[in-house]
Amino acid sequence: MEATKELSTLIIYVTVVIVLMVGFLVYFFVVYQRRKTSLLVKQAEERKQFEIILAQTQTEIQEQTLKNISWELHDNVGQLLSVARMHTNMISLTADENTIPKLEELSELIGKSLQDVRTLSKTLNSDALQSLGLVSSLNLELERFNRLRFLEATLRIEGEEITIQGNDSLILFRILQEFFSNVTKHAKASQLEVRLQFLEKKLLIEARDNGVGFDLTHKAEGIGLLNMKNRAKLIGADINFFSNLGQGTRIVIEYPI
């Protein structure tokens, strides 16, 4: 009888010990998993923050470079063209009747070149773009394409226009400018269409061309696409690319207002 009682007590004791050990192991595992998850989350946040800082630094360097080019175009190239036009006009005062029409044509050509240089200078200067705003900046850029006959460019605005804060407006314009650059360099397109749809809580931007397109599944991401994605991250915007061979390329940007 006593042996049975001792056995029962031993079984209870062993069971309690096992339960305690299992409980301790479960507790240890839960604490370990929580700490591991917390560490992974922290690492992910630090990595994300690092990527944002890196993208911001790259953007600032690019903007400063573009601003320097803008100043060079405006102050040096623009000034040289102005002087060339002035001398052309002065020469025409003493030229013979046969030469005057050619000089006038040359003067007009220099004037158009000067206008294009000034427009280009403005679209490269971040300060000028921020003061202009997104819609005016896009109008300026697309009018330049039409004037130079690169392609037929159109801008369509839908909804009530909302002013986008300066830095975000600049980044959105730079994303589209990168797309325009790819269109003029690689797409062999004859048409470029940009649509801005102002909704209550977001701005939808769609830009498309009718060029050769490319296969997204096989083409590795180039610097241009990465630049657009990194810039979109900086302002919390989503960007998606759509393209097929022979069917042009389209990008859609969703920016929360």
NUMAR-685734 format. One record per residue: residue number from 1; z, y, x of N, C-alpha, C in turn; residue in one letter. Coordinates in steps of 0.1 Angstrom, whole numbers. Layout:
{NUM; {Z; Y; X}; {Z; Y; X}; {Z; Y; X}; "A"}
...
//
This chain:
{1; {0; -12; 8}; {0; 0; 0}; {0; 13; 9}; "M"}
{2; {9; 12; 19}; {10; 23; 28}; {-3; 25; 36}; "E"}
{3; {-9; 13; 40}; {-21; 14; 47}; {-33; 20; 39}; "A"}
{4; {-33; 17; 26}; {-43; 23; 17}; {-41; 38; 16}; "T"}
{5; {-28; 42; 15}; {-25; 56; 14}; {-29; 64; 27}; "K"}
{6; {-26; 58; 38}; {-30; 64; 51}; {-45; 65; 52}; "E"}
{7; {-52; 55; 48}; {-66; 55; 48}; {-72; 66; 40}; "L"}
{8; {-66; 67; 28}; {-71; 78; 19}; {-68; 92; 25}; "S"}
{9; {-56; 93; 31}; {-53; 106; 37}; {-63; 109; 49}; "T"}
{10; {-66; 98; 56}; {-75; 100; 67}; {-89; 104; 63}; "L"}
{11; {-93; 97; 52}; {-106; 101; 46}; {-107; 115; 41}; "I"}
{12; {-96; 119; 35}; {-95; 133; 30}; {-95; 143; 42}; "I"}
{13; {-88; 140; 52}; {-87; 148; 64}; {-101; 149; 70}; "Y"}
{14; {-107; 138; 72}; {-120; 138; 78}; {-130; 146; 70}; "V"}
{15; {-129; 144; 56}; {-138; 151; 47}; {-137; 166; 48}; "T"}
{16; {-124; 170; 49}; {-121; 184; 50}; {-126; 190; 63}; "V"}
{17; {-124; 182; 74}; {-129; 186; 87}; {-144; 188; 87}; "V"}
{18; {-151; 178; 81}; {-166; 178; 80}; {-170; 190; 71}; "I"}
{19; {-164; 192; 60}; {-167; 203; 51}; {-166; 217; 59}; "V"}
{20; {-154; 218; 66}; {-152; 230; 74}; {-162; 232; 85}; "L"}
{21; {-166; 221; 91}; {-176; 221; 102}; {-189; 225; 96}; "M"}
{22; {-193; 219; 85}; {-206; 222; 78}; {-206; 237; 74}; "V"}
{23; {-194; 241; 68}; {-193; 255; 64}; {-194; 265; 75}; "G"}
{24; {-188; 261; 87}; {-189; 270; 99}; {-203; 270; 104}; "F"}
{25; {-210; 259; 104}; {-224; 258; 108}; {-233; 266; 99}; "L"}
{26; {-231; 265; 86}; {-239; 273; 77}; {-236; 288; 79}; "V"}
{27; {-223; 292; 80}; {-220; 306; 82}; {-226; 311; 95}; "Y"}
{28; {-225; 303; 106}; {-231; 306; 119}; {-246; 308; 118}; "F"}
{29; {-253; 299; 110}; {-267; 299; 109}; {-271; 312; 101}; "F"}
{30; {-264; 315; 90}; {-267; 326; 82}; {-265; 339; 90}; "V"}
{31; {-254; 340; 98}; {-252; 352; 106}; {-263; 353; 117}; "V"}
{32; {-267; 342; 122}; {-277; 342; 133}; {-291; 346; 127}; "Y"}
{33; {-294; 341; 115}; {-307; 345; 108}; {-307; 360; 105}; "Q"}
{34; {-295; 365; 100}; {-294; 379; 97}; {-297; 388; 109}; "R"}
{35; {-290; 384; 120}; {-291; 391; 132}; {-306; 390; 138}; "R"}
{36; {-312; 379; 137}; {-325; 377; 141}; {-335; 385; 133}; "K"}
{37; {-333; 385; 119}; {-341; 393; 111}; {-340; 408; 113}; "T"}
{38; {-327; 412; 115}; {-324; 426; 118}; {-331; 430; 131}; "S"}
{39; {-330; 421; 141}; {-336; 424; 154}; {-352; 425; 153}; "L"}
{40; {-358; 416; 145}; {-372; 416; 143}; {-377; 429; 136}; "L"}
{41; {-369; 433; 126}; {-372; 445; 118}; {-371; 457; 127}; "V"}
{42; {-360; 457; 136}; {-358; 469; 145}; {-370; 469; 155}; "K"}
{43; {-374; 458; 160}; {-385; 457; 170}; {-398; 462; 163}; "Q"}
{44; {-400; 457; 151}; {-412; 461; 143}; {-412; 477; 141}; "A"}
{45; {-401; 482; 138}; {-400; 497; 135}; {-402; 504; 148}; "E"}
{46; {-396; 499; 159}; {-398; 506; 172}; {-413; 505; 177}; "E"}
{47; {-419; 493; 174}; {-433; 492; 178}; {-442; 501; 169}; "R"}
{48; {-439; 502; 156}; {-446; 511; 147}; {-445; 525; 152}; "K"}
{49; {-432; 529; 155}; {-429; 543; 160}; {-437; 546; 173}; "Q"}
{50; {-437; 536; 181}; {-444; 538; 194}; {-459; 540; 192}; "F"}
{51; {-465; 532; 183}; {-479; 533; 179}; {-482; 547; 173}; "E"}
{52; {-473; 552; 165}; {-475; 565; 159}; {-474; 576; 169}; "I"}
{53; {-464; 575; 178}; {-463; 585; 189}; {-475; 584; 198}; "I"}
{54; {-480; 572; 201}; {-492; 571; 209}; {-504; 577; 203}; "L"}
{55; {-506; 574; 190}; {-517; 579; 182}; {-516; 595; 181}; "A"}
{56; {-504; 600; 179}; {-502; 614; 179}; {-506; 621; 192}; "Q"}
{57; {-501; 614; 203}; {-504; 619; 217}; {-520; 620; 219}; "T"}
{58; {-526; 608; 215}; {-541; 607; 217}; {-548; 618; 209}; "Q"}
{59; {-543; 620; 197}; {-549; 630; 188}; {-547; 644; 193}; "T"}
{60; {-535; 647; 199}; {-533; 660; 204}; {-542; 663; 216}; "E"}
{61; {-543; 652; 225}; {-552; 654; 237}; {-567; 656; 232}; "I"}
{62; {-571; 648; 222}; {-585; 650; 217}; {-587; 664; 212}; "Q"}
{63; {-577; 668; 204}; {-578; 681; 197}; {-579; 692; 208}; "E"}
{64; {-571; 691; 218}; {-571; 701; 229}; {-584; 701; 236}; "Q"}
{65; {-589; 689; 239}; {-603; 688; 245}; {-613; 694; 237}; "T"}
{66; {-613; 691; 224}; {-623; 697; 215}; {-622; 712; 214}; "L"}
{67; {-609; 717; 214}; {-607; 732; 214}; {-612; 738; 226}; "K"}
{68; {-611; 732; 238}; {-616; 737; 250}; {-631; 738; 250}; "N"}
{69; {-637; 727; 245}; {-652; 727; 243}; {-656; 738; 234}; "I"}
{70; {-649; 740; 223}; {-652; 751; 213}; {-652; 764; 220}; "S"}
{71; {-641; 767; 228}; {-641; 780; 235}; {-652; 782; 245}; "W"}
{72; {-656; 771; 252}; {-667; 772; 261}; {-680; 775; 254}; "E"}
{73; {-682; 768; 242}; {-694; 771; 235}; {-695; 785; 230}; "L"}
{74; {-683; 790; 224}; {-683; 803; 219}; {-684; 814; 229}; "H"}
{75; {-676; 812; 240}; {-675; 823; 250}; {-687; 823; 260}; "D"}
{76; {-691; 811; 264}; {-701; 810; 275}; {-715; 808; 269}; "N"}
{77; {-717; 797; 262}; {-731; 794; 257}; {-735; 805; 247}; "V"}
{78; {-725; 808; 238}; {-728; 818; 228}; {-732; 832; 234}; "G"}
{79; {-724; 835; 244}; {-727; 848; 251}; {-740; 848; 258}; "Q"}
{80; {-744; 837; 264}; {-757; 836; 271}; {-768; 837; 261}; "L"}
{81; {-767; 831; 250}; {-777; 831; 239}; {-779; 846; 234}; "L"}
{82; {-767; 852; 232}; {-767; 866; 227}; {-775; 875; 237}; "S"}
{83; {-772; 873; 250}; {-779; 881; 261}; {-794; 878; 261}; "V"}
{84; {-797; 865; 259}; {-811; 861; 259}; {-819; 867; 248}; "A"}
{85; {-812; 868; 236}; {-818; 874; 224}; {-820; 889; 226}; "R"}
{86; {-810; 895; 232}; {-811; 910; 234}; {-822; 913; 244}; "M"}
{87; {-824; 905; 255}; {-835; 908; 264}; {-848; 905; 258}; "H"}
{88; {-849; 895; 250}; {-861; 892; 243}; {-866; 904; 234}; "T"}
{89; {-856; 909; 227}; {-859; 921; 218}; {-863; 933; 226}; "N"}
{90; {-856; 935; 238}; {-860; 946; 246}; {-874; 945; 252}; "M"}
{91; {-878; 933; 256}; {-891; 930; 261}; {-902; 933; 251}; "I"}
{92; {-899; 929; 238}; {-908; 931; 227}; {-912; 945; 225}; "S"}
{93; {-903; 955; 229}; {-905; 969; 227}; {-917; 974; 236}; "L"}
{94; {-919; 967; 247}; {-930; 972; 256}; {-942; 962; 257}; "T"}
{95; {-941; 951; 249}; {-951; 940; 250}; {-963; 945; 242}; "A"}
{96; {-975; 938; 245}; {-987; 941; 238}; {-987; 934; 224}; "D"}
{97; {-997; 937; 216}; {-997; 932; 202}; {-998; 917; 201}; "E"}
{98; {-1004; 911; 210}; {-1006; 896; 210}; {-993; 889; 214}; "N"}
{99; {-985; 895; 222}; {-972; 889; 227}; {-961; 891; 217}; "T"}
{100; {-961; 902; 210}; {-949; 906; 201}; {-946; 895; 191}; "I"}
{101; {-956; 889; 184}; {-953; 878; 174}; {-946; 866; 181}; "P"}
{102; {-950; 863; 193}; {-944; 851; 200}; {-929; 855; 204}; "K"}
{103; {-927; 867; 208}; {-914; 872; 212}; {-904; 872; 200}; "L"}
{104; {-910; 877; 189}; {-902; 877; 176}; {-898; 863; 172}; "E"}
{105; {-908; 853; 173}; {-905; 839; 170}; {-894; 834; 179}; "E"}
{106; {-895; 837; 192}; {-885; 833; 202}; {-872; 839; 199}; "L"}
{107; {-871; 851; 195}; {-859; 858; 192}; {-852; 851; 179}; "S"}
{108; {-861; 848; 170}; {-856; 841; 158}; {-850; 827; 161}; "E"}
{109; {-857; 820; 170}; {-853; 807; 175}; {-839; 808; 182}; "L"}
{110; {-838; 818; 190}; {-825; 820; 198}; {-814; 823; 188}; "I"}
{111; {-818; 831; 178}; {-808; 835; 167}; {-803; 823; 160}; "G"}
{112; {-812; 814; 156}; {-808; 801; 149}; {-799; 793; 158}; "K"}
{113; {-803; 792; 171}; {-795; 784; 181}; {-781; 790; 182}; "S"}
{114; {-780; 803; 182}; {-767; 810; 183}; {-759; 807; 171}; "L"}
{115; {-765; 807; 159}; {-758; 804; 147}; {-752; 789; 147}; "Q"}
{116; {-761; 780; 152}; {-757; 766; 153}; {-745; 764; 163}; "D"}
{117; {-746; 771; 174}; {-735; 770; 184}; {-722; 775; 178}; "V"}
{118; {-723; 786; 171}; {-711; 792; 165}; {-705; 783; 154}; "R"}
{119; {-714; 777; 147}; {-709; 767; 136}; {-703; 755; 143}; "T"}
{120; {-709; 750; 153}; {-704; 738; 160}; {-691; 742; 167}; "L"}
{121; {-690; 754; 172}; {-677; 758; 179}; {-666; 758; 168}; "S"}
{122; {-669; 763; 156}; {-659; 764; 146}; {-654; 750; 141}; "K"}
{123; {-664; 740; 140}; {-660; 727; 136}; {-652; 719; 147}; "T"}
{124; {-652; 724; 159}; {-645; 717; 170}; {-631; 723; 172}; "L"}
{125; {-629; 735; 166}; {-617; 742; 168}; {-607; 739; 157}; "N"}
{126; {-596; 733; 160}; {-586; 728; 150}; {-580; 740; 143}; "S"}
{127; {-578; 751; 150}; {-572; 763; 143}; {-581; 769; 132}; "D"}
{128; {-594; 769; 136}; {-604; 774; 126}; {-605; 765; 114}; "A"}
{129; {-605; 752; 117}; {-606; 742; 106}; {-594; 742; 97}; "L"}
{130; {-582; 744; 102}; {-570; 745; 94}; {-570; 757; 85}; "Q"}
{131; {-575; 768; 90}; {-576; 780; 82}; {-587; 779; 71}; "S"}
{132; {-597; 771; 74}; {-608; 769; 64}; {-604; 760; 53}; "L"}
{133; {-597; 749; 56}; {-594; 739; 46}; {-604; 728; 47}; "G"}
{134; {-601; 717; 40}; {-609; 705; 41}; {-623; 707; 34}; "L"}
{135; {-624; 712; 22}; {-636; 713; 15}; {-646; 723; 22}; "V"}
{136; {-641; 734; 27}; {-649; 744; 34}; {-654; 739; 47}; "S"}
{137; {-646; 731; 54}; {-649; 725; 67}; {-660; 715; 65}; "S"}
{138; {-659; 707; 54}; {-669; 697; 52}; {-683; 704; 48}; "L"}
{139; {-682; 714; 40}; {-694; 721; 36}; {-701; 727; 48}; "N"}
{140; {-693; 732; 58}; {-699; 738; 70}; {-706; 727; 78}; "L"}
{141; {-700; 715; 79}; {-705; 705; 87}; {-718; 699; 81}; "E"}
{142; {-718; 697; 68}; {-729; 691; 61}; {-741; 701; 60}; "L"}
{143; {-738; 714; 59}; {-748; 724; 59}; {-755; 724; 73}; "E"}
{144; {-747; 722; 83}; {-753; 721; 97}; {-763; 709; 98}; "R"}
{145; {-759; 698; 92}; {-768; 686; 93}; {-781; 689; 85}; "F"}
{146; {-780; 696; 74}; {-792; 699; 66}; {-801; 709; 73}; "N"}
{147; {-794; 719; 79}; {-802; 730; 86}; {-809; 724; 98}; "R"}
{148; {-803; 715; 105}; {-809; 709; 117}; {-818; 697; 113}; "L"}
{149; {-818; 694; 100}; {-827; 683; 95}; {-824; 669; 102}; "R"}
{150; {-811; 667; 105}; {-807; 654; 109}; {-809; 644; 98}; "F"}
{151; {-805; 648; 86}; {-806; 640; 74}; {-803; 649; 62}; "L"}
{152; {-804; 643; 50}; {-801; 650; 38}; {-786; 648; 34}; "E"}
{153; {-778; 658; 35}; {-764; 656; 33}; {-759; 663; 20}; "A"}
{154; {-751; 657; 12}; {-746; 663; 0}; {-731; 661; -1}; "T"}
{155; {-724; 670; -7}; {-710; 670; -10}; {-707; 672; -24}; "L"}
{156; {-699; 662; -30}; {-696; 663; -44}; {-681; 663; -46}; "R"}
{157; {-676; 673; -54}; {-662; 675; -57}; {-659; 671; -71}; "I"}
{158; {-649; 663; -74}; {-645; 659; -87}; {-631; 662; -89}; "E"}
{159; {-627; 667; -101}; {-613; 670; -103}; {-610; 684; -98}; "G"}
{160; {-597; 688; -101}; {-593; 702; -97}; {-588; 701; -83}; "E"}
{161; {-595; 709; -75}; {-592; 709; -60}; {-577; 713; -57}; "E"}
{162; {-571; 705; -49}; {-557; 707; -44}; {-558; 710; -29}; "I"}
{163; {-550; 720; -25}; {-550; 724; -11}; {-542; 713; -3}; "T"}
{164; {-548; 708; 7}; {-541; 698; 16}; {-535; 705; 27}; "I"}
{165; {-523; 702; 31}; {-516; 709; 42}; {-524; 708; 54}; "Q"}
{166; {-523; 718; 63}; {-531; 721; 74}; {-534; 709; 83}; "G"}
{167; {-523; 702; 88}; {-525; 691; 98}; {-532; 679; 91}; "N"}
{168; {-528; 676; 79}; {-534; 665; 72}; {-549; 668; 69}; "D"}
{169; {-551; 680; 65}; {-565; 684; 62}; {-574; 682; 75}; "S"}
{170; {-569; 686; 86}; {-576; 685; 99}; {-579; 670; 102}; "L"}
{171; {-568; 662; 100}; {-570; 647; 104}; {-580; 641; 94}; "I"}
{172; {-580; 644; 82}; {-590; 639; 72}; {-604; 643; 76}; "L"}
{173; {-605; 656; 80}; {-618; 660; 85}; {-623; 653; 97}; "F"}
{174; {-614; 651; 107}; {-618; 644; 119}; {-622; 630; 116}; "R"}
{175; {-615; 623; 107}; {-619; 609; 103}; {-634; 610; 98}; "I"}
{176; {-637; 619; 89}; {-650; 620; 84}; {-660; 624; 94}; "L"}
{177; {-656; 633; 103}; {-665; 637; 114}; {-668; 626; 123}; "Q"}
{178; {-659; 617; 125}; {-661; 604; 133}; {-672; 596; 126}; "E"}
{179; {-670; 594; 113}; {-680; 587; 105}; {-694; 593; 106}; "F"}
{180; {-694; 607; 105}; {-707; 614; 105}; {-714; 611; 119}; "F"}
{181; {-705; 611; 130}; {-711; 609; 143}; {-717; 596; 144}; "S"}
{182; {-710; 585; 139}; {-716; 572; 139}; {-729; 571; 131}; "N"}
{183; {-730; 578; 120}; {-742; 579; 111}; {-753; 584; 119}; "V"}
{184; {-751; 596; 125}; {-762; 602; 133}; {-766; 595; 145}; "T"}
{185; {-757; 587; 151}; {-760; 580; 164}; {-767; 567; 161}; "K"}
{186; {-761; 559; 151}; {-765; 545; 150}; {-771; 541; 137}; "H"}
{187; {-769; 548; 126}; {-772; 543; 113}; {-787; 544; 110}; "A"}
{188; {-794; 553; 117}; {-808; 556; 113}; {-810; 559; 98}; "K"}
{189; {-801; 567; 93}; {-800; 571; 79}; {-808; 583; 76}; "A"}
{190; {-813; 585; 64}; {-819; 597; 60}; {-811; 604; 50}; "S"}
{191; {-800; 598; 45}; {-791; 604; 35}; {-777; 602; 38}; "Q"}
{192; {-769; 612; 36}; {-754; 611; 37}; {-748; 617; 25}; "L"}
{193; {-739; 610; 19}; {-732; 615; 7}; {-717; 614; 8}; "E"}
{194; {-710; 625; 5}; {-696; 626; 6}; {-690; 630; -8}; "V"}
{195; {-681; 623; -12}; {-675; 625; -26}; {-660; 627; -24}; "R"}
{196; {-654; 638; -29}; {-640; 640; -30}; {-635; 640; -44}; "L"}
{197; {-626; 631; -47}; {-621; 630; -61}; {-606; 633; -61}; "Q"}
{198; {-603; 645; -66}; {-589; 649; -67}; {-582; 643; -80}; "F"}
{199; {-573; 634; -78}; {-565; 629; -89}; {-551; 635; -89}; "L"}
{200; {-543; 630; -98}; {-529; 636; -100}; {-521; 634; -87}; "E"}
{201; {-521; 622; -82}; {-512; 619; -71}; {-519; 615; -58}; "K"}
{202; {-532; 615; -58}; {-539; 611; -46}; {-553; 617; -45}; "K"}
{203; {-558; 617; -33}; {-572; 622; -31}; {-580; 610; -26}; "L"}
{204; {-591; 607; -33}; {-600; 596; -29}; {-612; 602; -23}; "L"}
{205; {-615; 598; -11}; {-627; 603; -3}; {-636; 591; -1}; "I"}
{206; {-649; 593; -4}; {-659; 583; -2}; {-670; 589; 5}; "E"}
{207; {-674; 583; 16}; {-686; 587; 24}; {-695; 576; 26}; "A"}
{208; {-708; 578; 24}; {-717; 567; 25}; {-731; 571; 31}; "R"}
{209; {-738; 562; 38}; {-751; 565; 42}; {-761; 554; 37}; "D"}
{210; {-774; 557; 39}; {-784; 547; 35}; {-790; 541; 47}; "N"}
{211; {-782; 539; 58}; {-788; 534; 71}; {-789; 519; 72}; "G"}
{212; {-790; 515; 84}; {-792; 501; 87}; {-780; 492; 84}; "V"}
{213; {-768; 498; 84}; {-756; 490; 82}; {-753; 480; 93}; "G"}
{214; {-742; 472; 92}; {-739; 462; 102}; {-730; 452; 95}; "F"}
{215; {-729; 440; 102}; {-721; 429; 96}; {-706; 431; 101}; "D"}
{216; {-697; 434; 92}; {-683; 437; 95}; {-676; 424; 100}; "L"}
{217; {-681; 412; 96}; {-674; 400; 99}; {-677; 396; 114}; "T"}
{218; {-688; 401; 120}; {-691; 397; 133}; {-690; 409; 143}; "H"}
{219; {-690; 421; 138}; {-689; 432; 148}; {-675; 435; 152}; "K"}
{220; {-672; 436; 164}; {-659; 440; 169}; {-657; 455; 167}; "A"}
{221; {-644; 458; 165}; {-641; 472; 162}; {-643; 481; 174}; "E"}
{222; {-651; 491; 173}; {-653; 500; 184}; {-643; 511; 184}; "G"}
{223; {-644; 520; 194}; {-634; 531; 195}; {-634; 540; 183}; "I"}
{224; {-646; 542; 177}; {-647; 551; 166}; {-639; 546; 154}; "G"}
{225; {-641; 533; 151}; {-634; 527; 139}; {-619; 527; 142}; "L"}
{226; {-614; 524; 154}; {-600; 524; 158}; {-595; 538; 157}; "L"}
{227; {-602; 548; 161}; {-598; 562; 160}; {-596; 566; 145}; "N"}
{228; {-605; 562; 137}; {-604; 565; 122}; {-591; 559; 116}; "M"}
{229; {-589; 546; 120}; {-577; 539; 115}; {-564; 545; 120}; "K"}
{230; {-564; 548; 133}; {-552; 554; 138}; {-549; 568; 132}; "N"}
{231; {-559; 576; 130}; {-557; 589; 124}; {-552; 587; 110}; "R"}
{232; {-557; 578; 103}; {-553; 576; 89}; {-538; 572; 88}; "A"}
{233; {-534; 563; 98}; {-520; 559; 98}; {-510; 571; 99}; "K"}
{234; {-515; 581; 107}; {-506; 593; 110}; {-503; 600; 97}; "L"}
{235; {-511; 600; 87}; {-509; 608; 75}; {-506; 599; 63}; "I"}
{236; {-504; 586; 66}; {-501; 576; 55}; {-512; 574; 46}; "G"}
{237; {-524; 575; 51}; {-536; 572; 42}; {-542; 558; 45}; "A"}
{238; {-548; 553; 35}; {-554; 539; 36}; {-569; 542; 38}; "D"}
{239; {-575; 534; 47}; {-590; 535; 49}; {-596; 522; 50}; "I"}
{240; {-607; 520; 43}; {-614; 508; 42}; {-629; 510; 45}; "N"}
{241; {-635; 500; 52}; {-649; 501; 56}; {-657; 490; 48}; "F"}
{242; {-669; 494; 44}; {-678; 485; 37}; {-692; 486; 43}; "F"}
{243; {-698; 475; 47}; {-711; 476; 52}; {-718; 462; 52}; "S"}
{244; {-731; 462; 50}; {-739; 450; 52}; {-752; 454; 58}; "N"}
{245; {-758; 445; 65}; {-771; 447; 72}; {-781; 452; 62}; "L"}
{246; {-788; 463; 65}; {-798; 468; 56}; {-793; 475; 44}; "G"}
{247; {-780; 477; 42}; {-775; 483; 30}; {-766; 495; 32}; "Q"}
{248; {-766; 500; 44}; {-758; 512; 47}; {-744; 509; 50}; "G"}
{249; {-736; 520; 52}; {-722; 519; 54}; {-714; 528; 45}; "T"}
{250; {-702; 524; 41}; {-694; 532; 33}; {-680; 532; 37}; "R"}
{251; {-673; 543; 37}; {-658; 543; 39}; {-651; 549; 27}; "I"}
{252; {-640; 544; 25}; {-632; 549; 14}; {-618; 552; 19}; "V"}
{253; {-613; 565; 17}; {-600; 569; 22}; {-592; 573; 10}; "I"}
{254; {-580; 567; 9}; {-570; 570; -1}; {-558; 578; 5}; "E"}
{255; {-557; 591; 1}; {-547; 599; 7}; {-537; 603; -4}; "Y"}
{256; {-524; 600; -2}; {-514; 603; -12}; {-511; 618; -11}; "P"}
{257; {-512; 625; -23}; {-509; 639; -23}; {-494; 641; -26}; "I"}
//
